[in-house]
Structures are given as structure tokens and as C-alpha cells.
Amino acid sequence: MYPGAIAATHPDKPALVMGTSGFMQTFGELDAAANRVSRLLRAAGVQPGDHVAVCLENHDRYFEIVWGCHYAGAIYTACSSRLTSGELAYILNDSQAAVFFTSKYKADQAAEIVADTPGVRLRLMVDGTIEGHESYEAAVAAHAPTALDGRVAGSDMLYSSGTTGRPKGVSREFVGVPLDDAPAGVGATLAALFGVTIDDVYLSPAPMYHAAPLRFSLGAHALGCTVVAMEHFDPEQYLALVEQHQVTVSQVVPTMFVRMLKLPDDVRRGHDVSSLRVVIHAAAPCPIPVKQQMIEWFGPVIHEYYAGTEGNGFVYCNSEMWLAHPGTVGTPLGCVVHICGDDDAELPAYESGTVFFEGGATFEYHNDAEKTAASRHPKGWSTLGDVGYLDADNFLYLTDRKAYMIISGGVNIYPQEAENALVTHPKVVDVAVFGVPNDDFGEEVKAVVQPVTMPADDVEAAALAKELIGYCKSQLADVKCPRTVDFRAELPRHPTGKLYKRLLQDEEYAKLGKVPPWKR
């Protein structure tokens, strides 16, 4: 379950195709490059179980670096290319990374963090060099393209997006299993649940550093699939790549569905997507009308799962299951879901509470015993911090993240409901709903909207805000709807679909001269 095994029988089969540049790398080339990286790491003193970090954009060398770390038995941390310098330095130090891979595109930030990351022994840069960094290309060229002796499989230690605080490293015990005997991981899920084989073509439109795109792409490689990777997501290019490469399997996030549905009808009809047989989505709940339209457009090929980087549970549904239970994120597979109140007692069907998993993989938050303990139920179950409920058929419905709950006049409000309603309005591209201070009620609901067309002036803005508030009230109780709406050309949304609401809330609190509770 690694590229070398595929290269042994299909060396000339494309392993990677970059969507925009057209760069192509065969399995033989990928395996050889990964072998060079593994030898480079060993020469640098990296032993199985040591930590390595990677931070670069969606690059044609990304997967060879990660597979090289895997071949060397390293614990590799893929870092978001959108992190601040402080956040990146924190992760390198927290993970105790001995080697750091980056790119000339990230040169300014790479230079900024040198002094703050003294534990990094070797810094490698693709596409050029700066002071303190060695040329990646020259360094790997000095090593043989053959496999290390006695290889053990590496593993990832990925960090959460940090939308509500410092990113958390998700850590598991490193066992050091021989590479040929290593568990199949996501590759097994792709094969067993979605029927993926060597004949499939996998399209990855999201950042490679995020857990799902990284693990699913590696899993696709392990099965012998060609991975078509987009440098950046563009809704029309996504459709064009499906047609061009006869893509059969892909994974997306709901915001990508929304952007594809906002394309003009002639653009949508202009691309043949009939090759798709599996389109997987996750990362955030999908508004019901959006998913209904996508199933009507793509057909019953859409699958959904709910899980986290932590790997502590897995919930799944296909199109047929979802149509029978609209709004669900699925039913548990290989685990048990419990819904618990604030007193940790289990709640009956249809009552919302914290979602806990029983029977999934165990994990810890690296160097953070307090956060690890906070994720645990007294019975040992674990949570990702989401709120939801189970129906009578044991299908899970997510309400929102507990951290985003708004309390207005003693009423608990989950902003996901208003977001799901507003994003279906034809004039809305994206929306964030969150709580802001209110002297009478504690908090009130506010929305920040990315419209299709920005209002020309305050009069147009006021009219559109009134229209959107009315639209929301036509679908939800008044208390759940925003009292005010602001407009922005773009929202601070992570490419994986997660919204940085805290940034917007911080700005609102600052306008009012108040300190938000999460900073006190």
C-alpha cells in the first residue's frame, strides 16, 4: 500500500497530474523521488519516530516529499501554507521538527521563523534558496533512488485548523511497523467503502496539507490511482478537469458545491461530469437545498462522511441514505455515537447535545493534556466538540460546533442554521453568522455576507441586508436570524471549508471596545 508497490508493476502509469501546470509524474518517478528523500532524511539523522515538517503550496513535489518522509519512518506534520509566522513557528517547535521542507514561494515567512525555531537542524527549499536553507533539488540529487534497508512506515501528526485557538497536534503512539506490513489506512476505506481500484482517477481540489486531501490522496496513490491535484480550487476548472481526465472519484467540501451551483447554467451544462461515480464530501454540514441540487446534477454519486483529524469515529451516508434522511451526515460505521448533555448524561433521540464517539481510534493532543482531557467523556468516549442529535434510525445530524453557540436572552442559538439558510439565497456566495455583544440580551446574532455583487452604496447595502434578514426569517424562527448584516468581498474561510469566525468576531468586539471572552 505505497507507490513502490505500484511502480513495480506499473512504473509508467501517471501518479500525479497538476491541474493547471499539467506537470505529470509517474509511479516510477514518484517512488524514486521518495526514495531519495528518505535517504536524505536518514543522512540528516532522522530515525523512525523522529519529526519532520512540511509547509508549501500545492506543489508538484509535495507528494514525493511526504512519501519520502513515510518511507523514512518519520512522523510528518503537513502545515497550512496560510498560517501566520507565529503559528508556523509554534507548530515546528511543538512538534519538535528536526527537518523543515518549504518553497521559494514561502521564502519571506521561512526567513522570519529561522530565529524562532532553533530545533530545526535542516531546512530545505524547493524552487530556489535563501540564507539558512539548502536547495531541495540539489540535496535529493545527491542520494540514490533505491529503497532504504529495513523500512518502517511513517505516520502523520497533523494539527487542527486552530479556528478557536492555537492549533492542536493530533498524536498517536508510533509503533514502527515494517513498511510492507503497515495498515492500509485511508486506502482501505477507499477500496472497501467506495470500491476504488487502480483503474480510478482521483481529483483533489483542496490544499494538500489538510488531513482529508492529504490522506485520501495518499490512499489513492496506494491503490494505484492517478491523482489529479488542483493548485487552487476554481469551480469551472474543477468541472473541466473532471471532463478532461475522466475523473471517477473526488472529494470536496460543501463550499465548493455552493460555488459550482453559483456558476451560470451554460457553464454548468458545458462540461460532461458523467465519468464521476463517487464524490465524497465532508468538513462541514451541507445545506439541504445545496445537496439536493448536487444530487440532481451529478446523480446519486454523492457520499458524505463525518470524522476528524483525530480519527476517533466515522459516520457515513450515500445519496440514497441521505435522501431518506435529509440533512443527516450519516450513521456510525465501526463505532458508536452518543449524544450527551452538559451533565454528561445521554440524551434521547432528536435531542441535541455534544457528539461523542465510542470504539474509534484513541488519540491525544500533543503536549496538551488539558485539551486531551476536555475531549473525553467520563466513560472514555471522545468528542470533536460538535453538537448534534440522532434520529430514531440512528442517523446523526450536526447542529454546530459548541464553541460557536450564541446565547441571546438565555436562548441557545446555533449559527449553522442561519448560515445554511442564507447561503441558498441567489445573491449570496458565502456567509458567516456569529454572536456579538448586546447589552440587553448578552449576545445578538450577526451575519457577514459575501454577495455575488457588492452593494454600490449604503442604500443598496441596507436594502440587501433587509432582504436577506427577511429571507432568513421566512425559514427560521426570528431569534435565530441576524439582526444586522455586513458585506465583504471575501470571507476569511480556510481552503478546507472551515470559516475563521473568530477573526470576524474579534473585529466586532474591537469596534465596541470590548474584550471577547476567549481572550480574557
C-alpha positions in Angstrom: 0.0 0.0 0.0 2.6 2.5 -1.2 3.8 3.9 -4.6 6.7 1.5 -4.8 4.4 -1.5 -4.9 2.5 0.1 -7.8 5.8 1.1 -9.5 6.9 -2.5 -9.5 4.2 -3.4 -12.0 3.0 -0.1 -13.5 6.1 2.2 -13.5 4.8 4.4 -16.3 1.3 4.9 -15.0 0.7 8.6 -14.1 0.7 9.0 -10.3 0.3 12.8 -10.2 -1.1 15.4 -12.7 -1.2 19.0 -11.6 -4.4 20.7 -12.8 -3.1 24.0 -14.1 0.5 23.4 -15.0 -0.1 19.9 -16.4 3.0 18.6 -14.6 3.0 14.8 -14.6 4.9 12.3 -12.5 4.7 8.5 -13.0 4.6 6.0 -10.2 8.2 5.0 -11.1 9.3 8.6 -10.8 7.3 9.2 -7.6 8.8 6.2 -5.9 12.3 7.0 -7.0 12.0 10.6 -5.8 10.5 9.4 -2.4 13.4 7.0 -2.0 15.9 9.9 -2.5 14.0 12.0 0.1 14.0 9.0 2.6 17.8 8.6 2.1 18.3 12.4 2.6 16.4 12.3 5.8 18.3 9.3 7.1 21.6 11.0 6.2 20.4 14.0 8.2 20.0 11.8 11.2 16.2 11.4 11.0 15.4 8.0 12.6 12.0 6.2 12.7 9.7 8.2 15.0 11.5 11.5 14.6 9.5 14.5 13.5 9.6 16.4 10.2 7.5 19.3 9.0 6.4 20.4 5.5 4.9 23.8 4.6 4.5 24.7 0.9 1.7 25.4 -1.5 0.1 22.7 -3.7 3.3 21.9 -5.5 4.4 19.2 -7.9 7.0 18.0 -5.3 4.6 17.8 -2.4 3.7 14.1 -2.6 7.2 12.9 -3.2 8.3 14.7 0.0 5.5 13.2 2.1 6.0 9.7 0.7 9.8 10.2 1.4 9.0 11.0 5.0 6.7 8.0 5.1 9.5 5.7 3.7 11.9 7.0 6.2 9.6 6.2 9.1 9.3 9.8 10.1 6.3 11.4 11.8 5.5 14.1 9.4 3.5 17.3 10.0 1.9 19.0 7.0 1.5 22.7 7.9 -1.0 25.0 6.4 0.6 27.4 3.9 -1.8 30.1 5.2 -0.5 30.1 8.8 1.0 33.3 10.3 4.7 33.1 11.1 3.9 32.8 14.8 1.6 29.9 14.2 4.1 28.1 11.9 6.9 28.6 14.4 4.7 27.3 17.2 3.9 24.1 15.2 7.6 23.5 14.3 8.6 23.9 18.0 5.6 22.0 19.4 6.2 19.0 17.0 10.0 19.1 17.6 10.6 19.0 13.9 14.2 18.2 13.0 13.8 18.9 9.3 11.7 21.5 7.6 10.6 21.4 3.9 9.3 24.6 2.3 9.3 26.5 -1.0 10.6 29.8 -2.5 7.0 30.9 -2.6 7.1 30.8 1.2 10.6 32.4 1.4 9.6 35.5 3.3 8.0 33.5 6.1 10.7 30.9 6.1 13.2 33.6 6.8 11.1 35.1 9.5 10.9 31.9 11.6 14.6 30.8 11.5 15.5 32.5 14.7 12.4 31.3 16.5 12.8 27.6 15.5 16.3 26.6 16.8 15.4 22.9 17.0 15.2 22.6 13.2 18.6 21.1 12.0 18.0 21.1 8.3 15.9 23.5 6.2 15.2 22.5 2.5 13.6 24.8 -0.1 12.2 23.9 -3.5 12.4 26.3 -6.5 15.3 28.3 -5.0 17.1 29.1 -1.8 17.6 31.8 0.8 20.1 32.1 3.6 19.9 29.3 6.1 18.1 26.9 3.6 19.6 24.3 1.3 18.3 23.6 -2.2 15.9 20.7 -2.1 16.7 19.7 -5.7 20.4 19.6 -5.1 20.1 17.8 -1.8 17.9 14.9 -3.1 20.0 14.6 -6.3 22.9 13.5 -4.1 21.1 10.4 -2.9 20.3 7.1 -4.7 16.8 6.4 -5.9 16.7 3.0 -4.3 14.9 1.9 -1.2 16.4 2.1 2.3 17.0 -1.2 4.1 14.6 -2.3 6.8 12.0 0.4 6.1 9.3 1.1 8.7 6.2 3.1 7.9 6.0 6.7 9.0 2.8 8.4 10.0 1.3 11.9 10.1 0.8 14.1 13.1 -1.5 16.8 11.8 -2.7 19.9 13.5 -6.2 21.2 13.7 -7.0 24.4 11.8 -6.9 26.4 15.0 -10.2 28.3 14.3 -10.8 28.7 18.0 -7.3 29.0 19.4 -3.8 27.5 18.9 -3.7 24.5 16.6 -3.7 21.2 18.3 -1.4 18.4 17.2 -3.2 15.0 16.9 -0.8 12.4 18.2 -0.9 8.6 18.2 1.6 6.1 19.5 4.3 5.4 17.0 4.8 1.6 16.6 7.3 1.4 13.8 5.6 -1.3 11.7 7.6 -2.6 8.7 6.5 -0.7 5.6 5.2 -3.8 3.8 3.1 -4.7 6.8 1.7 -1.3 7.6 -2.1 -0.8 7.9 -3.8 0.3 4.7 -5.3 3.4 6.4 -7.5 5.5 4.1 -6.6 3.4 1.1 -8.6 0.5 2.7 -11.6 2.9 3.3 -11.5 4.0 -0.4 -11.4 0.4 -1.5 -13.9 -1.1 0.9 -16.5 1.7 1.1 -16.2 3.3 -2.3 -14.9 0.5 -4.5 -11.8 2.4 -5.6 -9.3 0.4 -7.7 -6.2 1.0 -9.7 -8.4 2.0 -12.7 -9.9 5.1 -10.9 -8.8 8.7 -11.4 -8.9 10.8 -8.2 -9.4 14.6 -8.3 -8.2 16.5 -5.3 -9.3 20.2 -5.4 -8.2 21.2 -1.8 -4.9 22.1 -0.1 -2.6 19.1 0.2 -1.7 19.9 3.8 -5.2 19.3 5.2 -6.0 15.9 6.7 -8.6 14.7 4.3 -7.0 15.8 1.0 -3.6 14.5 2.1 -4.8 11.2 3.5 -7.2 10.5 0.6 -4.6 11.4 -2.0 -2.0 9.1 -0.3 -4.7 6.4 -0.1 -5.4 6.8 -3.8 -1.7 6.5 -4.6 -1.5 3.4 -2.5 -4.3 1.8 -4.6 -2.6 2.8 -7.9 -4.9 5.7 -8.8 -3.8 8.7 -10.8 -4.2 11.8 -8.6 -5.2 15.0 -10.4 -4.4 17.9 -8.0 -5.6 21.4 -8.4 -3.2 24.2 -7.4 -6.2 26.2 -6.3 -9.9 25.5 -6.4 -11.8 27.1 -9.2 -15.4 25.8 -9.8 -15.3 25.9 -13.6 -11.8 24.4 -13.7 -13.0 21.6 -11.4 -15.7 20.7 -13.9 -13.2 21.0 -16.8 -10.7 18.7 -15.1 -13.4 16.1 -14.5 -14.2 16.0 -18.2 -10.5 16.3 -19.4 -9.2 13.4 -17.2 -12.4 11.4 -17.0 -12.2 11.7 -13.2 -14.1 8.9 -11.4 -13.6 9.8 -7.7 -13.2 13.1 -5.9 -13.5 14.7 -2.5 -14.8 18.2 -1.9 -16.2 20.4 0.8 -19.7 22.0 0.8 -18.5 25.5 -0.1 -17.2 24.0 -3.3 -20.7 22.7 -4.1 -22.1 26.2 -3.4 -19.6 27.8 -5.8 -20.3 25.3 -8.5 -24.0 25.8 -8.2 -23.5 29.6 -8.5 -21.9 29.2 -12.0 -24.1 30.3 -14.9 -26.3 27.5 -16.3 -24.5 27.4 -19.6 -21.1 26.9 -17.9 -22.5 24.1 -15.8 -24.1 22.4 -18.8 -20.9 22.9 -20.8 -18.9 20.2 -19.0 -19.5 16.5 -19.0 -19.3 15.1 -15.5 -20.8 11.7 -16.3 -17.5 9.9 -15.5 -17.9 10.7 -11.8 -19.1 7.7 -9.8 -18.0 8.8 -6.3 -18.0 12.3 -5.0 -17.2 12.5 -1.3 -17.8 15.5 0.9 -17.1 16.3 4.5 -15.6 19.0 6.7 -18.9 20.9 7.4 -22.6 20.2 7.2 -24.0 20.8 3.8 -27.2 22.9 3.5 -30.1 20.6 2.4 -31.1 22.6 -0.7 -27.4 22.6 -1.9 -27.1 18.8 -1.5 -30.4 18.2 -3.2 -29.3 20.3 -6.2 -26.0 18.5 -6.4 -27.6 15.1 -6.4 -30.0 16.2 -9.1 -27.0 17.5 -11.1 -24.3 14.8 -10.6 -26.7 12.0 -9.9 -26.7 9.7 -6.8 -23.0 9.5 -6.7 -22.5 11.8 -3.7 -21.3 10.4 -0.4 -20.8 12.1 2.9 -18.9 11.3 6.0 -18.3 13.0 9.3 -15.0 12.4 11.0 -12.0 14.4 12.2 -8.2 14.5 12.0 -8.4 12.7 15.4 -9.7 9.5 13.7 -11.9 8.7 16.7 -15.0 7.9 14.8 -16.6 7.7 11.4 -20.2 8.4 10.3 -21.3 7.8 6.7 -24.2 8.0 4.2 -24.6 7.6 0.5 -27.1 9.6 -1.7 -29.9 7.1 -1.1 -29.5 7.1 2.7 -29.3 10.9 2.7 -32.5 11.3 0.6 -34.3 9.1 3.1 -32.9 11.3 6.0 -32.3 14.8 4.5 -29.8 16.8 6.5 -28.0 13.8 8.1 -24.3 13.4 8.0 -24.7 9.7 8.2 -24.9 6.7 10.5 -21.9 5.3 12.5 -19.5 2.8 10.9 -17.2 0.9 13.2 -18.1 3.0 16.2 -21.0 4.1 18.4 -22.2 7.7 18.7 -23.5 9.0 22.0 -25.3 12.4 22.4 -24.8 13.8 25.9 -25.9 16.9 27.8 -23.8 19.2 29.8 -24.2 16.8 32.8 -22.6 14.0 30.6 -25.9 12.1 30.7 -27.0 10.5 27.4 -29.9 12.2 25.6 -32.8 10.5 23.8 -33.3 10.7 20.0 -33.9 14.1 18.5 -32.4 16.0 21.5 -29.2 18.0 20.7 -26.1 17.6 22.8 -22.4 17.0 22.5 -21.4 14.3 20.0 -19.2 11.6 21.5 -17.6 8.6 19.8 -17.1 5.2 21.3 -14.9 2.5 19.7 -12.8 4.6 17.4 -9.1 5.2 17.4 -7.5 6.7 20.5 -5.6 9.9 20.3 -4.0 12.7 22.3 -3.4 16.3 21.7 0.3 16.7 21.5 1.8 18.4 24.6 -1.7 19.4 25.8 -3.0 17.1 28.5 -5.7 19.7 29.4 -7.2 19.7 25.9 -7.0 15.9 25.7 -8.9 15.6 29.0 -11.5 18.2 27.8 -12.2 16.0 24.8 -13.1 12.9 26.9 -16.4 11.8 28.5 -16.2 10.2 32.0 -16.8 6.8 30.2 -13.8 7.3 28.0 -15.6 8.4 24.9 -14.2 11.3 22.9 -15.6 14.3 21.1 -14.5 16.7 18.4 -16.6 19.5 20.0 -19.6 19.3 17.7 -23.2 19.4 18.7 -25.9 17.3 17.1 -28.7 14.7 17.6 -29.6 11.2 16.5 -32.9 10.3 14.9 -34.9 7.1 15.5 -32.9 5.3 12.8 -29.5 6.2 14.4 -28.6 8.8 11.8 -26.6 11.8 13.0 -27.5 15.4 12.4 -25.0 18.1 13.2 -26.3 21.3 14.7 -23.0 23.3 15.0 -19.8 23.5 16.9 -20.3 24.1 20.6 -17.7 26.9 20.5 -19.9 28.8 18.1 -23.1 28.7 20.1 -24.7 32.1 20.7 -26.6 32.7 23.9 -29.2 35.5 23.5 -31.6 36.2 26.3 -30.9 32.8 27.7 -31.7 31.1 24.4 -29.1 28.8 22.8 -28.7 29.6 19.1 -26.5 27.6 16.7 -25.5 29.8 13.8 -25.1 27.0 11.3 -28.9 27.1 10.8 -28.9 30.7 9.6 -25.8 30.1 7.5 -27.4 27.2 5.8 -30.5 29.3 5.1 -28.7 32.4 3.8 -26.2 30.7 1.6 -29.1 29.4 -0.6 -30.2 33.0 -1.4 -29.2 33.7 -5.1 -27.4 36.9 -4.2 -25.1 35.2 -1.6 -21.8 33.5 -2.3 -20.7 32.9 1.3 -21.9 33.8 4.8 -20.7 33.8 8.4 -23.1 34.0 11.3 -21.9 34.6 14.9 -22.7 36.3 18.1 -21.8 39.9 19.1 -22.3 41.7 22.4 -25.8 43.0 23.3 -26.3 45.0 26.5 -29.8 43.7 27.0 -29.6 40.1 25.8 -25.9 39.3 26.3 -25.4 38.5 22.6 -27.2 39.0 19.4 -26.9 37.3 16.0 -24.9 39.0 13.3 -24.2 37.9 9.7 -21.3 38.9 7.4 -22.1 38.1 3.8 -20.0 37.7 0.6 -22.5 38.8 -2.0 -22.5 37.9 -5.7 -22.2 41.7 -6.4 -21.0 44.1 -3.7 -23.6 46.9 -3.0 -22.7 50.1 -4.7 -23.5 52.3 -1.7 -25.1 52.3 1.8 -28.6 52.5 0.4 -28.1 49.3 -1.7 -26.4 47.7 1.3 -29.3 48.5 3.6 -31.8 47.2 1.1 -29.9 43.9 0.6 -29.5 43.4 4.3 -33.2 43.8 4.8 -33.9 41.4 2.0 -31.6 38.8 3.5 -32.9 39.1 7.0 -36.4 38.7 5.7 -35.4 35.7 3.7 -33.8 34.1 6.8 -37.0 34.8 8.8 -39.1 33.1 6.2 -37.2 29.8 7.0 -36.2 30.1 10.7 -37.5 31.5 14.0 -36.9 35.2 14.4 -34.5 34.6 17.3 -32.2 32.6 15.1 -31.9 35.2 12.4 -29.4 38.0 12.2 -30.3 41.5 13.4 -27.6 43.1 11.3 -25.8 42.1 8.1 -22.4 43.4 6.9 -20.9 42.8 3.4 -17.4 41.8 2.4 -15.8 41.0 -0.9 -14.4 37.7 0.6 -14.7 35.9 3.9 -11.8 34.6 5.9 -12.5 31.0 5.0 -9.9 28.2 5.1 -9.5 26.4 1.8 -10.7 23.3 3.5 -14.1 24.9 4.1 -13.7 26.0 7.7 -14.6 29.6 8.5 -12.4 31.8 10.7 -15.3 33.2 12.6 -13.1 34.3 15.4 -11.3 36.8 13.2 -14.7 38.4 12.4 -15.9 38.3 16.0 -12.6 39.8 17.2 -13.2 42.8 14.8 -16.7 43.3 16.1 -15.6 43.2 19.7 -12.8 45.7 18.9 -15.3 48.1 17.3 -17.2 48.1 20.6 -14.1 48.4 22.7 -14.8 45.1 24.4 -12.6 42.1 25.0 -14.0 38.8 23.7 -14.4 36.0 26.3 -11.9 33.8 24.5 -9.2 36.4 25.1 -9.9 37.2 28.7 
